[in-house]
Amino acid sequence: MKVSGSWQKYGIRPEFIERVKLKMKNPAMKERIKGLLEGITKADLQDRVKVRRWVKTFSKVLNEPMSDVQEEQLVSFVIAQKIDPNNPLHLIKLWTMFR
């Protein structure tokens, strides 16, 4: 897994990341997002249709409207990370990236 500030290579704007980070500091928001991700698998995170659905859902939950281009950038980024939610190292890297 190659998580880092590499989100910029996908055209994801730093202002967007900062807004999302700020919103995720709200405990209620964080718990809501965590609940939506409960039970996901590595295969789910490689499925473009499922990832797109989550991106759209999170966009609504976080009140962050997105264009089709922004949505595609996020979907491509998530898939490229090859995240395994059962791998503690992957979760630590994700946590530090969005902290």
N, C-alpha and C positions, 0 to 999 in steps of 0.2 A: 504494500500500500504506500502511495506516495503523497500523502496529505501534507500540504504546506500552504504558503501564500499563493500557491499555483492557481487559485481561483481567478486571479487577474489574467492569466493566460487564456482563460475562457471568455474574456470580455466582461466579467462580472465586476461591476463598479464598486470601488472601496466605500462609497457613501452608503450603498445598499447594505453591504456587510456590516458597517458600523450601526446602521439603524436596526438591523436584525439582532445584532449582539445586544444592543441596548434593550430591545423588547424582550429578549430571552432572559434578561436579568430579573424580570418580573416572575416571581415564583409560580403564580397561577398560570401564566402563559407557558412557562417551561414545563410544568406538569401536564398541561393540555397537549403540548407537542409530544412529550414523552409517551403519553397514553396512546396517541395516534400511531406511534412507531412500535408499540408493544408487539412482540412476536414476529417481527420481520426477520427475514433470513438474507444470507449473502445472495442467494438466487433472486430474491425479490429486488434487491438493490442493483441487479444487473438487467432487470426487466424494464425496458424503456417506457412501456405503457404504465406500469405500476409507479415508477419514479415520477413520471409526468403527473399522474393523479395526485401523488403526495405533494409535489411542488404546488399544484393548483390549490389543494386543500390548505397547505401551510400559508400560502399567499393570502387566502381569505382570513384565516385565523389571526395572522399577524397584521392584517390590514395593509398589505404591501401589494398593490396592483402591479401586474407584470404584463409586458408585451409578449407576443409569441416568441420573439427573438430572445428576450431575457429568460423566458421559460426554458427554451431549448439550451441556452448556455448553462443553466443550472442542471438540467437533466444530463447533459454531456459531462459536466464536471463530476456529478455524483457517480455516474457509471464508470468514469475513468479512474476513480479512487479505489475501486475493487474492495469496498468496505465489507468486512466480515463482522457483523454485530456480536458474534460470539467470541471474538478475539479481543481480550482485554487491552492489548497493545494498540489495536486499531481505535478502540474507544478512547483511550488516553490521548492519542494523537488528535482525534476529532475534538475532544474537549479542549485541548490546548489551542487548537486552531480557532475555535469560536468563543474563547473565554474573554 
